[in-house]
């Protein structure tokens, strides 16, 4: 085996591991809007589309906006957990649907190291 082949194999293995990790990630985000579509694929007709913005542990914006199917009845201003990839098609609402992101939980509270960073009853993180 050449060094070039070994490096290629190593990069391929690392890429597969990263891809698998990304598939299992739930992302903390804030619902910042909605998407209305008058024409949809038939299996998507009853689904709601929400615009979410990933946030860091302090509730600050931390990534690009994502359009996600809402499986739990969330609304603008709420903090949620969403998943992407094949995990997005594993809820009752999204099973066998052409979906790549799903909101599957509304967040009531999060804490880091014993410190409450957000409590829904109190409003914004901080």
N, C-alpha and C positions, 0 to 999 in steps of 0.2 A: 504494500500500500504506500502510495506517495504521500508526502506531507500535504499537498494540495487536496487529495482525496480525503485525508483524515480531517482537514479543516472543514471541508464541505460537509462531511458526515456530522461533525460537531455542530456546525451552524444549523443543519437540518434538525438535529435532535433538540437543540436549544429553542428553535422556532416552534417545534411541536409542543414542547413543555409550556412555553409562553402562551400559545394558542389555547392549550387545555386550561391553563390558569384563568385566562380571560373568559372562557366559557362559563366558569363557575363563580364569577364575581357578581355580587349584588352592589349596586351603586346608590349612594345617598344623593338625593337631588331635591330640588324645589320645583313645583309645578308653576310655570311662569305664563302659560297660555294654553289655548286650544287650537285645534285645526278642524275646520269644517270642510267636508268634501261631499258634493252632491252626487258624484259618480264614483262608485267603489266596486271592487270585486264582490260578487254576491255574498261570499262567506264573511265579508267584513261589514256588511250593511248595518248591523245593530251595534257595532263597536264605536267607542269614543276615542278620539285621538287627542293626546295632550302633549304640550311642549314642556319638556323638563330640562333643567340646567343642573348638571352635577355640582355638588358643593363639597368643601373640605370639612374637617371635623369641627370647625368654628362657624360653619354655615356660610362661608364666603364662596363666591363662584369659583369653580375649579375645572372648567372644561367646556367643550362645545355643546350647544343645545342638541337635544335628541327628541324626535317624535316617537311617542310610545303609546301602545294600546293601554287603556285604563281598565284593569280587571277588578278594581276595588271601589270605584266611585269617588275618586279623589277630585279635588278642585283647585283652582288657582290659589297660590299662596301656601299650599300645604307642602310639607316635607314628606318624601316618599322614598321607597326602595324600588329600584327597577333592575331588570336583568336583560341581557341581550343574547343574541345568537340562539342556539338550539334551546337554551334554557327558557327563552321567551315563548316558546311554543309548548310549554309543559304546564300551563294553567288550564283550568276548565274552560275559561273564556277563549283562550288562544289555541287550544289543541287543534292541530291539523289546519291551521290558518297561516297565510303568508305574512308572518309578523317577525320582526327582528328585535323589537324592544317591547317590554311589558312592565307596567307598574303593578306590583303584586303586594304592596303593603303601604299603609299610611303610617308615618312615624309619630308616635306619641311622645317619645323621649329618647335622647341618647346621652350617654356619659362616657367619658374617657378617663381612665385612671381614678375612678371614684368621684370625679367632678362632673356634675350635670352640665352639659353644654347646651342642651335644648329641652324644653318641656313645652308641649303644645299649649297647655293651659296658660303659660306665661308669655307666649308670643315668640318673637324673633330670638335667635341664638345670641348669646353674649353675656 
